[in-house]
Amino acid sequence: MEADTNLMLQIAEGMKYLGVGLISFAMIAAAKGIASIFTTIISCISRNPNVKNDVSLFAWVGAGFVEGIALFAFGLAYLVLTN
């Protein structure tokens, strides 16, 4: 009976690390999202420099939202590892 309990604890520990690995994909996706936002803003400003002030505001707000997702994923990964 104790061997079964020990095996289940080892499986639970492995699943914890697997879950954190899957959570890290959210952080990768957020990094790609921020890169996409700033790639688009550079392209937009290079085509029409007059819209720099208008587009910059929306780009920073969008990057903030995407970064919030990354921070949420980081916090979730921390909670999974510490509990």
C-alpha positions, 0 to 999 in steps of 0.5 A: 500500500505504501509503495502505491502511495509513493508511486502516486506522489512521484507521478504527481510531482512529474505532472506538476513539472509538466504543467509548468512546462505547458504554462511556459508556452503562454509566455512564449506566445506572449513574446511572439505577440509583443514582437508582432505588435512592434513589427506592425507598428514599425511597418505602419510608421515607415509607410505613413510617418504622420500616424506615429502618435496615434499608432504608438498609443495603441501599440503600447496599450496592446503590448501592456495587455499581452505582457499582462497575460505573460505575467499571469502565466508566470504567477500561475507557474510559480503557484504550481511549483510552490504548492 
